């Protein structure tokens, strides 16, 4: 499994120590998990794409990543909240 990390430093740390000390200190990730800062690499041949990004960045992330997602890929969102610019009062 390949995960995308917004910051290159975080992806390197996950690949080297199998830990994300910034967000999950002390939690060791399985050896089968790797990380990359490159969205194209993260999405290459992915049949399932799990989106776990803040609601405020989902739209812009999807706009940047859309051409890397396989047409038959399943997308699952773990996001909560609403995009502030789209909320109607």
N, CA, C and O of each residue as an XYZ file, in Angstrom:
356
protein
N       0.842     -1.160      0.000
C       0.000      0.000      0.000
C       0.893      1.232      0.000
O       1.890      1.301      0.718
N       0.512      2.194     -0.819
C       1.267      3.444     -0.909
C       0.380      4.580     -0.421
O      -0.766      4.714     -0.851
N       0.907      5.381      0.464
C       0.160      6.547      0.921
C       0.864      7.813      0.451
O       2.083      7.846      0.287
N       0.070      8.843      0.242
C       0.609     10.141     -0.140
C       0.754     10.987      1.121
O      -0.144     11.019      1.963
N       1.866     11.656      1.242
C       2.101     12.584      2.351
C       2.294     13.974      1.767
O       3.041     14.161      0.807
N       1.622     14.926      2.348
C       1.711     16.313      1.867
C       3.139     16.827      1.961
O       3.616     17.537      1.075
N       3.821     16.457      3.052
C       5.199     16.934      3.243
C       6.191     15.815      2.934
O       6.042     14.683      3.394
N       7.199     16.159      2.148
C       8.214     15.181      1.742
C       8.943     14.590      2.955
O       9.296     13.411      2.962
N       9.162     15.422      3.975
C       9.835     14.965      5.194
C       9.053     13.822      5.856
O       9.642     12.863      6.354
N       7.738     13.937      5.855
C       6.898     12.906      6.468
C       6.970     11.605      5.671
O       7.068     10.527      6.257
N       6.922     11.696      4.346
C       7.000     10.475      3.543
C       8.350      9.787      3.730
O       8.411      8.559      3.793
N       9.416     10.549      3.819
C      10.741      9.952      4.051
C      10.804      9.267      5.411
O      11.362      8.176      5.536
N      10.238      9.902      6.417
C      10.234      9.322      7.760
C       9.454      8.004      7.780
O       9.891      7.032      8.396
N       8.312      7.972      7.113
C       7.509      6.742      7.056
C       8.295      5.639      6.362
O       8.272      4.493      6.812
N       8.981      5.959      5.286
C       9.750      4.955      4.557
C      10.966      4.467      5.342
O      11.344      3.300      5.239
N      11.571      5.345      6.116
C      12.782      4.982      6.861
C      12.487      4.278      8.180
O      13.133      3.283      8.509
N      11.519      4.783      8.935
C      11.285      4.236     10.280
C       9.914      3.583     10.446
O       9.607      3.040     11.507
N       9.091      3.637      9.395
C       7.713      3.097      9.441
C       6.912      3.714     10.579
O       6.127      3.046     11.252
N       7.136      5.013     10.771
C       6.408      5.744     11.799
C       6.158      7.174     11.305
O       6.992      7.763     10.617
N       5.009      7.709     11.665
C       4.704      9.115     11.410
C       4.720      9.801     12.774
O       3.683      9.955     13.419
N       5.899     10.204     13.196
C       6.089     10.754     14.544
C       5.323     12.055     14.767
O       5.016     12.395     15.910
N       5.009     12.789     13.698
C       4.269     14.048     13.854
C       2.814     13.814     14.252
O       2.265     14.562     15.061
N       2.190     12.782     13.691
C       0.761     12.566     13.898
C       0.435     11.297     14.685
O      -0.597     11.240     15.354
N       1.291     10.288     14.618
C       1.052      9.032     15.328
C       2.329      8.547     16.003
O       2.821      7.467     15.677
N       2.870      9.314     16.929
C       4.125      8.908     17.557
C       3.973      7.567     18.275
O       2.999      7.334     18.991
N       4.954      6.698     18.067
C       4.957      5.400     18.733
C       4.179      4.318     18.019
O       4.243      3.154     18.413
N       3.443      4.672     16.975
C       2.684      3.678     16.208
C       3.546      3.233     15.031
O       3.903      4.036     14.169
N       3.871      1.953     15.005
C       4.701      1.414     13.933
C       3.795      0.933     12.808
O       2.901      0.114     13.021
N       4.037      1.450     11.616
C       3.257      1.066     10.446
C       3.800     -0.238      9.869
O       4.996     -0.508      9.986
N       2.948     -1.048      9.253
C       3.417     -2.310      8.660
C       4.476     -2.077      7.585
O       4.502     -1.033      6.934
N       5.337     -3.056      7.414
C       6.389     -2.986      6.388
C       5.797     -2.838      4.982
O       6.462     -2.336      4.075
N       4.560     -3.273      4.808
C       3.917     -3.211      3.493
C       3.430     -1.807      3.138
O       2.971     -1.575      2.019
N       3.525     -0.874      4.080
C       3.103      0.508      3.839
C       4.322      1.346      3.467
O       5.331      1.347      4.173
N       4.215      2.050      2.361
C       5.256      2.995      1.980
C       4.578      4.338      1.722
O       3.354      4.412      1.615
N       5.366      5.377      1.624
C       4.813      6.714      1.427
C       5.582      7.442      0.334
O       6.746      7.150      0.058
N       4.897      8.391     -0.275
C       5.504      9.234     -1.289
C       4.901     10.626     -1.214
O       3.773     10.810     -0.756
N       5.660     11.586     -1.665
C       5.194     12.968     -1.743
C       4.619     13.250     -3.140
O       4.052     14.316     -3.381
N       4.769     12.298     -4.042
C       4.368     12.436     -5.445
C       2.986     11.805     -5.666
O       2.855     10.583     -5.592
N       1.955     12.616     -5.936
C       0.609     12.076     -6.131
C       0.527     11.058     -7.274
O      -0.202     10.071     -7.176
N       1.269     11.296     -8.347
C       1.245     10.355     -9.471
C       1.736      8.984     -9.036
O       1.146      7.967     -9.402
N       2.809      8.948     -8.259
C       3.343      7.686     -7.758
C       2.350      7.018     -6.795
O       2.165      5.802     -6.834
N       1.725      7.810     -5.944
C       0.775      7.255     -4.971
C      -0.447      6.655     -5.652
O      -1.005      5.671     -5.167
N      -0.866      7.237     -6.768
C      -2.086      6.791     -7.438
C      -1.851      5.785     -8.556
O      -2.808      5.237     -9.102
N      -0.598      5.536     -8.902
C      -0.293      4.612     -9.993
C      -0.874      3.233     -9.702
O      -0.549      2.611     -8.691
N      -1.723      2.773    -10.585
C      -2.335      1.439    -10.516
C      -3.206      1.222     -9.288
O      -3.498      0.077     -8.943
N      -3.628      2.286     -8.621
C      -4.493      2.130     -7.438
C      -5.911      1.807     -7.880
O      -6.503      2.540     -8.672
N      -6.451      0.714     -7.369
C      -7.840      0.362     -7.688
C      -8.788      0.917     -6.629
O      -9.981      1.087     -6.881
N      -8.254      1.195     -5.453
C      -9.023      1.831     -4.378
C      -8.223      3.027     -3.888
O      -7.044      2.901     -3.557
N      -8.867      4.190     -3.843
C      -8.221      5.416     -3.387
C      -8.979      5.895     -2.149
O     -10.166      6.213     -2.225
N      -8.292      5.943     -1.020
C      -8.894      6.406      0.219
C      -8.466      7.852      0.429
O      -7.276      8.149      0.541
N      -9.440      8.739      0.479
C      -9.176     10.169      0.642
C      -9.334     10.529      2.107
O     -10.437     10.482      2.651
N      -8.235     10.885      2.739
C      -8.253     11.270      4.151
C      -7.558     12.618      4.286
O      -6.511     12.746      4.920
N      -8.171     13.603      3.676
C      -7.618     14.958      3.688
C      -8.646     15.896      4.318
O      -9.834     15.575      4.346
N      -8.209     17.043      4.822
C      -9.158     18.003      5.391
C     -10.186     18.452      4.341
O      -9.873     18.563      3.156
N     -11.397     18.703      4.795
C     -12.457     19.108      3.867
C     -12.066     20.349      3.078
O     -12.467     20.496      1.923
N     -11.294     21.238      3.678
C     -10.905     22.482      3.009
C      -9.944     22.261      1.849
O      -9.804     23.135      0.994
N      -9.277     21.102      1.803
C      -8.332     20.865      0.710
C      -8.806     19.784     -0.265
O      -8.134     19.523     -1.262
N      -9.940     19.160      0.004
C     -10.401     18.066     -0.861
C     -10.568     18.510     -2.307
O     -10.046     17.860     -3.213
N     -11.277     19.593     -2.539
C     -11.542     20.053     -3.909
C     -10.234     20.311     -4.667
O     -10.067     19.819     -5.783
N      -9.323     21.062     -4.087
C      -8.074     21.378     -4.800
C      -7.215     20.133     -4.990
O      -6.567     19.980     -6.026
N      -7.205     19.248     -4.002
C      -6.442     17.999     -4.161
C      -7.014     17.173     -5.306
O      -6.261     16.680     -6.146
N      -8.325     17.016     -5.350
C      -8.931     16.218     -6.420
C      -8.689     16.840     -7.789
O      -8.493     16.121     -8.769
N      -8.701     18.152     -7.864
C      -8.422     18.808     -9.144
C      -7.003     18.495     -9.620
O      -6.776     18.305    -10.815
N      -6.059     18.442     -8.697
C      -4.668     18.148     -9.045
C      -4.464     16.658     -9.354
O      -3.643     16.307    -10.201
N      -5.196     15.801     -8.681
C      -4.977     14.351     -8.788
C      -5.842     13.660     -9.825
O      -5.540     12.529    -10.207
N      -6.902     14.295    -10.291
C      -7.913     13.627    -11.128
C      -7.308     12.862    -12.305
O      -7.720     11.733    -12.569
N      -6.365     13.434    -13.003
C      -5.821     12.767    -14.189
C      -4.894     11.597    -13.838
O      -4.442     10.888    -14.737
N      -4.604     11.384    -12.550
C      -3.788     10.247    -12.123
C      -4.645      9.084    -11.611
O      -4.135      7.982    -11.408
N      -5.936      9.326    -11.403
C      -6.828      8.294    -10.862
C      -7.378      7.458    -12.010
O      -7.900      7.996    -12.986
N      -7.257      6.134    -11.886
C      -7.781      5.228    -12.909
C      -9.292      5.407    -13.036
O      -9.974      5.597    -12.028
N      -9.823      5.351    -14.252
C     -11.258      5.566    -14.466
C     -12.146      4.604    -13.678
O     -13.265      4.961    -13.312
N     -11.667      3.399    -13.415
C     -12.483      2.411    -12.705
C     -12.116      2.301    -11.223
O     -12.575      1.388    -10.537
N     -11.297      3.220    -10.733
C     -10.908      3.188     -9.314
C     -12.093      3.558     -8.429
O     -12.929      4.385     -8.793
N     -12.142      2.934     -7.273
C     -13.147      3.250     -6.267
C     -12.554      4.315     -5.355
O     -11.439      4.159     -4.857
N     -13.300      5.400     -5.135
C     -12.847      6.455     -4.235
C     -13.687      6.420     -2.967
O     -14.916      6.382     -3.021
N     -13.008      6.434     -1.824
C     -13.688      6.429     -0.540
C     -13.176      7.628      0.254
O     -11.969      7.814      0.406
N     -14.099      8.431      0.754
C     -13.729      9.622      1.505
C     -13.884      9.390      2.998
O     -14.918      8.901      3.453
N     -12.856      9.740      3.758
C     -12.893      9.677      5.213
C     -13.062     11.072      5.804
O     -12.971     11.257      7.017
N     -13.308     12.044      4.942
C     -13.403     13.440      5.330
C     -14.668     13.707      6.137
O     -15.709     13.085      5.926
N     -14.549     14.647      7.063
C     -15.743     15.145      7.741
C     -15.704     16.658      7.682
O     -14.644     17.253      7.489
N     -16.846     17.271      7.847
C     -16.923     18.715      7.762
C     -17.379     19.149      6.400
O     -17.656     18.316      5.537
N     -17.461     20.441      6.196
C     -17.864     20.999      4.910
C     -16.847     22.042      4.482
O     -16.169     22.660      5.303
N     -16.765     22.211      3.202
C     -15.878     23.224      2.621
C     -16.490     24.589      2.938
O     -17.628     24.850      2.546
N     -15.780     25.449      3.625
C     -16.327     26.723      4.079
C     -16.897     27.564      2.950
O     -17.950     28.183      3.109
N     -16.227     27.595      1.829
C     -16.693     28.392      0.703
C     -17.985     27.883      0.095
O     -18.660     28.623     -0.621
N     -18.344     26.641      0.363
C     -19.539     26.046     -0.224
C     -20.703     25.975      0.749
O     -21.828     25.691      0.337
N     -20.463     26.226      2.029
C     -21.528     26.115      3.036
C     -22.567     27.203      2.826
O     -22.222     28.359      2.581
N     -23.815     26.841      2.920
C     -24.923     27.806      2.783
C     -25.539     28.002      4.174
O     -25.828     27.024      4.863
N     -25.739     29.235      4.582
C     -26.233     29.529      5.910
C     -27.672     29.685      6.014
O     -28.188     29.936      7.103
